[in-house]
């Protein structure tokens, strides 16, 4: 399972999942991506399930990129324990996924094949997702960028 080799603090607070993702909002490495449309905690086991599913479906066709890493420890108190006596011990590791985050990408396959692979991967997740394509950057002429004014010296 994925987990950090070393952390500064053993236990962290739960935090909030509201709002949009700060980074990972565009498809960077592949041609197609999977974007989260609602916030969730994705556990290390779920990330591993996605990785195995995508690698089995892709075979040797293309390449996939997972842009998730579980770096947040989730603690739990033992069953039938009285209240108090401090915070419980870390039980599992999760990745915090906010809305708008691209967390999986595929390169080197057709769009129909990418949709099929992402559909099977989505079934392993605790959130809703949507399929996105890489936006091709359009070169804007200098005159249009400056509001139509010509640079005269």
Secondary structure, DSSP 8 states (H G I E B T S, - for coil): ----S--S-S--------SB-SS--S--SSSEEEEESS-EEEEHHHHHHHHHHHHHHHTTS-EEEE-----EEEEE--TT--S-SS--EEEEEEEEE-BT-EEEEEESS-HHHHHHHHHHHHTTSSS-EEEEE--------HHHHTTT-----
